[in-house]
Amino acid sequence: MPEPNKSGFTDNSLGAIAYITVVPALFFLAISPYNKSAYVRFHAWQSTVLSAVAFLLCLVLSVFPALNTYLESIAFMGLYLLILIFWALVSIWCTIEALNGKRLKLPAIGSWAERQSKM
């Protein structure tokens, strides 16, 4: 069983908390002693980038309905909803893996997050 930090949380639980929203992930990257653990930094970076990508995709898609007909707007809203559902499912999957002490590296994001966590 992993050793708890001074805060009373294990690195596994802190890594999982990073996926709840981007706020705890940024907090863990900025505040000591959380930013001392490579495991917590990895999950915080991956969560931050995953949230940023989902946000940017939704932002881009939100512009298109104003430029199209009603039926095309419905299609874009459906795509927007699919992005949010996909983001939520991936976040839940990463949370479960972090709780189990694993580093689930997402394609494209995971390798970058791992490099950032070693700095």
N, C-alpha and C positions, 0 to 999 in steps of 0.2 A: 504494500500500500504506500502511495507517495507521501512524503513528509509535508505537513502543512507549513505554509509561510508564516511570517510574523502576524499577518492579517487573519490567520485562522483558516484560510482557504488553501486547498492543494493547487498545484499547477494545472492539474486536469480540470478542476472546477473553474479556475480562472480562464483557461482556454475556451471552455464551453460558454462561459458568461460573455466572452467577447463576441459571440455570434448572435446574442439577443438583439442588439442594435449596434449601430456604429459608435454610439456614445461610450459604452464601457471599453470598446476596442481602442478608441483614441485615448481614453483615460489610462489604460494599461500601457500604452506606448509612451505616455508623457510622464507618468508618476513612478517614482522609485518606491518600493522595491519591486513592483510588478514588471518594470521594464528591464530588470536584471536577468530574467529567465528567458532563454532562447525559445523555449516551448510556448510560453505565453505570448512573446513577441511574434512568433510565427502565426499563431491563430489570430492575434489582433491585426496583423498586416493582411492576412488573407481575408478576414472578415471586412476590413475597411475597403479593400479593393473590390471584393464581391459586391458590397453595397454601392460603391461608386459606379461600377459598371451597370448595375440594375437601375440606378437613379438616372444615369446618362441615357440609357436606352429608352426609359420611360419619358424622359424629357424630350428627346428627339421625336418619339411617337406622339407626344401630346401636341406637337405643332401641326401634324398632318391632318387631323380631322377638320380643322378650320379651313383647310384648302380644298377639301373634297366634298362629294355629295354625301347625303345621309347614309346610304348603304355602305359606302367606303369608310365612313366614320365609325360605323358599328364594327367593321372588320378591324380597324386600328384599335378600337377599345378592347376587342377580344384579344388581340395580340398583346396589348398592354397588360391585361389581366393574366395572360399566360406567363409573361415575364415575371410578374409579381408572385404567382404561384410557384414557378420554377425557383425563384430566389428563396422563397420561404422553405421549400422542400430541401434545397441544397444546404441552407443554413441549419435546418434541423438535422440533416445527415452529418454535417460537420460538427455540430454540437455533440451528438451522440458519440462520434469517433473521438472527439477531444476528451469527453468524460471517460472514455475507455483507454486513454493514454496514447492514442494513435495520431499521427500527422497525416491526415487525408489531404494529399496535394491535388488541388483542382488543376485541370489543364490550363496552361498559360499563367495562371495566377499563382499556383502553388510553388513553382520553382522560384519565381521572383520573391515571394514571401519568405521562402527559406533562405535565400541570399540576404534579405534584409534582416532576418532574425539573427544572423551570425555576426552582424556588424556591432 
